[in-house]
């Protein structure tokens, strides 16, 4: 009888679902997954240290192309108390609190009248003893569809090199 009770108890525990992680901030990761789910053809421009290449009409694998945008997801348990909420109606905005050292420095999403993102702007930077990186990410949307995006930034090995600067932009066709 005890074995049966233990078996039933363990079965009950195994069948219960774990709770969803708490979202303290706007669920950007969910939004980005929705944006990445449908194909997008773009005219893509890549600039690396002043050298520019234009790629016409390319069908992108958006999950890879927008991987840096995923870095702006603030819903990690360690981030819960690290940002100031400066949101207003129609604008979601979080800024890293003074004294905190996390990569996402600012997170800003303007919403259209239907509550969908219309303009997205993030600043991400990090540094350690070896390197310094900074990135600015932006995305312009109309009616829930991406119209254009830009990823620009620089990275450098501390003390050994001048920064490598890059820009990747895409305009939906």
Secondary structure, DSSP 8 states (H G I E B T S, - for coil): -HHHHHHHHHHHHHHS--------S--HHHHHHHHHTS--EEEEEEEETTEEEEEEEEE--HHHHTHHHHTT---SGGGTTSEEE--BTTEEEEEE-TT---SEEEEEEEE-TTS-EEEEEEEEEEE-SSEEEEEEEEEEEETTEEEEEEEEEEEEETTT---EEEEEEEEE-
